Amino acid sequence: MFDLTDVRYVKRIIVGNDNPQNLRSPAEIDAANELLNRCLHDAPKGVIIGTEKNFAILNVGEHQVVLQWLVYHVGFPRKPSWIQD
């Protein structure tokens, strides 16, 4: 059983393209997915305590482009030593 009062550290992980001026490469998006999986499976195990679902509509010439990204908030009882901020 997870209690929210045990959370002492929150890691914010962005998966997807959140900045139209600086698009992320597929390798960077894969690295964010791997970090999220590591946060949920390695010790100390984190728990997703919140998500943000965002989008932006851009006009490129005559076309509209939609950028979508998710932000995961992963809570830990203590900061993992393998997380570099």
C-alpha positions in Angstrom: 0.0 0.0 0.0 1.4 3.4 -1.0 0.8 6.4 1.1 1.3 9.9 -0.4 2.7 11.2 2.9 5.8 8.9 2.3 6.7 10.9 -0.9 9.9 13.0 -0.3 11.1 13.3 -3.8 9.2 13.8 -7.1 10.8 13.3 -10.5 9.1 15.0 -13.5 9.6 13.1 -16.8 8.5 14.5 -20.1 7.7 12.0 -22.9 7.2 13.6 -26.3 7.8 16.9 -28.0 7.0 19.8 -25.7 8.8 22.6 -27.5 8.1 23.3 -31.2 11.4 25.2 -31.6 13.4 22.4 -30.2 11.9 19.0 -31.3 13.2 15.9 -29.5 14.8 13.1 -31.5 13.3 9.6 -31.3 16.4 8.6 -29.3 15.6 11.3 -26.6 12.0 10.2 -26.4 13.2 6.5 -26.0 15.6 7.7 -23.3 12.7 9.4 -21.4 10.6 6.1 -21.7 13.6 4.1 -20.3 14.0 6.5 -17.4 10.3 6.2 -16.6 10.5 2.4 -16.7 13.6 2.5 -14.5 11.8 4.8 -12.0 8.9 2.3 -11.8 10.9 -0.9 -11.5 14.4 -0.2 -9.9 15.0 0.3 -6.2 13.7 2.5 -4.6 10.5 1.9 -6.6 8.6 5.0 -7.6 4.9 5.5 -8.0 3.1 7.6 -10.6 1.4 10.3 -8.5 0.2 12.5 -11.4 0.1 12.9 -15.1 -0.3 15.9 -17.4 -1.6 15.4 -21.0 -0.7 18.4 -23.2 -0.9 19.3 -26.8 -0.1 22.3 -29.0 -1.5 23.1 -32.5 0.9 24.7 -34.9 0.3 26.1 -38.3 3.0 25.1 -40.7 2.2 26.8 -44.0 -1.2 25.6 -45.0 -1.1 22.6 -42.6 -1.9 22.2 -39.0 0.4 20.0 -36.9 -0.4 18.7 -33.4 2.3 18.2 -30.9 1.4 15.9 -28.0 3.3 15.1 -24.9 2.8 13.5 -21.5 4.4 14.5 -18.2 4.7 11.9 -15.5 5.2 12.8 -11.9 6.9 9.9 -10.1 7.0 10.0 -6.3 9.8 8.3 -4.3 10.2 7.9 -0.5 13.8 9.2 -1.1 15.8 10.4 -4.0 17.4 7.5 -5.9 21.1 7.7 -6.2 21.0 6.9 -9.9 18.9 10.0 -10.8 21.0 12.9 -12.0 19.4 16.3 -12.0 
